Amino acid sequence: MNNENLKIVSERLKSERIRLGLKQTDVLKQIDVAISTFSNYENGIRSPDVEFLLKLAELGYDAGYILTGKRLDEASSDLTESEQIWLEIYRKLPKDDSERLMKMAKSLL
């Protein structure tokens, strides 16, 4: 994997962990991987192997997103990665906050 792709994959690994509300230590408790190996994957020093990605998928990581940048449930979507992130944020907001965000966004048009 070239350096640019390695960096992208490492950023997606970290964003998936954060999306799931997990700390590195939380993940390490559930899978059999050394902290240095996990850190190397998240910092773009080493490329994760398939076995590692399968273990993460069992924890709720979206392995498809990590590898392709597209969410499994949105694989056929034409949303950009940035739009997908905004959609995820919007969906996680309480109803009052999502309504406020919608009003603010509309006021910018």
DRENGU-455898 format. One record per residue: residue number from 0; residue in one letter; chain; z, y, x of N, C-alpha, C in turn. Coordinates in steps of 0.001 Angstrom, whole numbers, plus 500000, padded with zeros to 6 digits. Example, Ala and Ser with C-alpha at 12.3 -4.5 7.8 and 13.67 -1.06 7.14 Angstrom:
// DRENGU-455898
0/A/A/507800/494310/513190/507800/495500/512300/507800/496700/513200
1/S/A/507080/497750/512850/507140/498940/513670/507870/500030/512900
***
This chain:
// DRENGU-455898
0/M/A/500000/498828/500862/500000/500000/500000/500000/501231/500905
1/N/A/499110/502182/500619/499069/503378/501456/500279/504271/501172
2/N/A/500512/505219/502058/501711/506066/501968/501800/506848/500667
3/E/A/500667/507342/500172/500673/508121/498935/501087/507244/497747
4/N/A/500508/506054/497656/500873/505140/496568/502315/504673/496695
5/L/A/502756/504448/497918/504138/504035/498153/505107/505104/497660
6/K/A/504782/506365/497921/505623/507469/497463/505652/507535/495927
7/I/A/504497/507365/495310/504412/507413/493844/505242/506293/493231
8/V/A/505098/505081/493751/505845/503937/493227/507342/504149/493420
9/S/A/507730/504674/494572/509163/504897/494818/509733/505929/493843
10/E/A/508955/506973/493544/509405/507988/492585/509534/507391/491182
11/R/A/508622/506513/490822/508687/505878/489503/509862/504907/489411
12/L/A/510143/504208/490513/511321/503325/490534/512583/504121/490231
13/K/A/512717/505230/490923/513900/506064/490742/513947/506654/489339
14/S/A/512805/507109/488826/512795/507723/487488/513124/506684/486410
15/E/A/512709/505439/486617/513047/504387/485656/514551/504122/485661
16/R/A/515146/504091/486842/516593/503862/486931/517332/504979/486215
17/I/A/516896/506200/486439/517529/507364/485800/517305/507327/484290
18/R/A/516088/506959/483864/515786/506860/482436/516727/505884/481742
19/L/A/517066/504815/482437/517959/503800/481880/519432/504176/482022
20/G/A/519702/505307/482677/521082/505751/482855/521856/504910/483850
21/L/A/521160/504369/484842/521805/503493/485817/521944/504170/487173
22/K/A/522994/503814/487877/523169/504206/489272/522670/503054/490122
23/Q/A/522385/503326/491395/521948/502249/492286/522958/501105/492278
24/T/A/524233/501440/492286/525260/500395/492320/525231/499542/491057
25/D/A/524899/500147/489912/524781/499386/488662/523686/498331/488781
26/V/A/522562/498740/489342/521434/497818/489486/521783/496716/490480
27/L/A/522380/497106/491593/522705/496132/492637/523685/495068/492153
28/K/A/524560/495433/491229/525509/494462/490680/524798/493385/489877
29/Q/A/523620/493720/489336/522934/492811/488435/521788/492022/489076
30/I/A/521324/492467/490228/520255/491724/490910/520697/491416/492336
31/D/A/520111/490410/492911/520498/489954/494245/519609/490605/495303
32/V/A/519912/491868/495611/519151/492622/496596/520121/493464/497417
33/A/A/519886/493524/498706/520734/494334/499583/520540/495815/499276
34/I/A/521604/496585/499442/521518/498019/499169/520470/498684/500053
35/S/A/520344/498234/501298/519349/498830/502195/517928/498556/501691
36/T/A/517694/497361/501174/516370/497018/500628/516064/497888/499422
37/F/A/517037/497988/498515/516850/498797/497308/516589/500251/497673
38/S/A/517360/500759/498605/517196/502140/499056/515814/502343/499685
39/N/A/515367/501369/500477/514035/501470/501087/512941/501535/500028
40/Y/A/513098/500793/498946/512116/500821/497865/512114/502186/497173
41/E/A/513294/502693/496856/513376/503981/496139/513024/505170/497019
42/N/A/513098/505004/498324/512777/506105/499233/511377/505989/499820
43/G/A/510610/505014/499361/509229/504887/499798/509052/504383/501208
44/I/A/510054/503679/501712/509968/503128/503067/509309/501751/503041
45/R/A/509594/500989/501996/509016/499651/501822/508444/499525/500418
46/S/A/507464/498666/500301/506848/498395/499009/507591/497260/498314
47/P/A/507973/497453/497035/508690/496390/496322/507786/495188/496076
48/D/A/508375/493991/496149/507589/492788/495878/507675/492419/494400
49/V/A/506866/491472/494004/506769/491075/492604/508099/490530/492093
50/E/A/508781/489734/492885/510068/489161/492464/511075/490263/492140
51/F/A/511106/491291/492962/512000/492431/492741/511650/493133/491432
52/L/A/510352/493374/491208/509922/494048/489980/510247/493220/488748
53/L/A/510140/491902/488843/510494/491035/487714/511984/491143/487396
54/K/A/512818/491213/488431/514261/491367/488216/514556/492698/487522
55/L/A/513859/493747/487955/514064/495056/487329/513608/495051/485881
56/A/A/512506/494363/485606/512000/494281/484233/513031/493634/483318
57/E/A/513771/492669/483841/514825/492023/483052/515946/492991/482709
58/L/A/516095/494051/483512/517123/495068/483260/516622/496181/482342
59/G/A/515340/496137/481986/514792/497162/481104/513807/498099/481765
60/Y/A/513619/497959/483077/512622/498775/483766/511245/498454/483184
61/D/A/510390/499458/483122/509012/499269/482682/508170/499052/483943
62/A/A/507957/497782/484296/507218/497445/485519/505783/497959/485452
63/G/A/505199/497954/484263/503852/498494/484101/503788/499958/484483
64/Y/A/504798/500712/484069/504858/502137/484417/505023/502310/485924
65/I/A/505891/501508/486524/506134/501621/487962/504831/501437/488734
66/L/A/504009/500490/488318/502781/500180/489046/501595/501053/488667
67/T/A/501508/501445/487392/500301/502146/486932/500530/503579/486483
68/G/A/501776/503916/486202/502056/505250/485681/501926/505331/484177
69/K/A/501594/504211/483522/501476/504181/482061/502562/503282/481498
70/R/A/503201/503765/480466/504226/502984/479787/503573/501821/479049
71/L/A/504258/500702/479003/503717/499535/478310/503421/499848/476853
72/D/A/504317/500585/476191/504109/500897/474785/503125/502045/474587
73/E/A/502713/502653/475674/501767/503763/475599/500541/503508/476461
74/A/A/500322/502235/476841/499243/501906/477770/497885/502349/477251
75/S/A/497697/502329/475952/496402/502717/475403/496361/504208/475066
76/S/A/497449/504904/475307/497528/506327/474985/496721/507146/475987
77/D/A/496265/508281/475539/495552/509169/476444/496442/510313/476924
78/L/A/497758/510164/476759/498693/511181/477226/498769/511164/478750
79/T/A/498891/512352/479333/499108/512425/480776/500547/512012/481074
80/E/A/500842/511789/482334/502205/511405/482711/503196/512506/482332
81/S/A/502809/513757/482519/503667/514879/482163/503928/514918/480654
82/E/A/502893/514675/479862/503055/514656/478407/503963/513508/477966
83/Q/A/503847/512365/478639/504698/511228/478315/506169/511544/478598
84/I/A/506412/512255/479688/507786/512640/480036/508349/513583/478977
85/W/A/507538/514579/478550/507988/515497/477502/508290/514746/476215
86/L/A/507448/513783/475877/507661/512997/474666/508958/512197/474753
87/E/A/509209/511608/475911/510456/510854/476106/511672/511761/475942
88/I/A/511616/512938/476542/512722/513894/476443/512939/514272/474979
89/Y/A/511850/514598/474296/511934/514995/472887/512566/513891/472042
90/R/A/512161/512669/472268/512677/511545/471481/514150/511272/471719
91/K/A/514651/511664/472869/516061/511419/473193/516989/512516/472658
92/L/A/516413/513634/472244/517229/514751/471775/517808/514477/470388
93/P/A/519015/514992/470142/519540/514949/468774/518613/515768/467867
94/K/A/518638/515471/466566/517715/516105/465620/517759/517633/465681
95/D/A/518959/518216/465710/519066/519680/465758/518376/520246/467001
96/D/A/518595/519606/468132/517988/520080/469375/516475/519901/469369
97/S/A/515994/518793/468810/514542/518584/468776/513871/519622/467880
98/E/A/514524/519988/466793/513973/521018/465915/513941/522375/466622
99/R/A/515003/522679/467371/515044/523929/468130/513952/523967/469197
100/L/A/513781/522840/469880/512753/522760/470913/511366/522958/470303
101/M/A/511141/522360/469149/509848/522496/468472/509592/523963/468121
102/K/A/510609/524661/467609/510453/526077/467265/510139/526902/468507
103/M/A/510855/526609/469609/510593/527350/470852/509185/527102/471349
104/A/A/508749/525849/471319/507392/525514/471783/506350/526223/470937
105/K/A/506525/526202/469635/505560/526871/468733/505510/528369/468968
106/S/A/506654/528954/469331/506676/530402/469563/505884/530796/470819
107/L/A/505625/529830/471692/504882/530105/472908/503365/530085/472674
108/L/A/502952/529580/471527/501499/529482/471244/500941/530781/470752
***
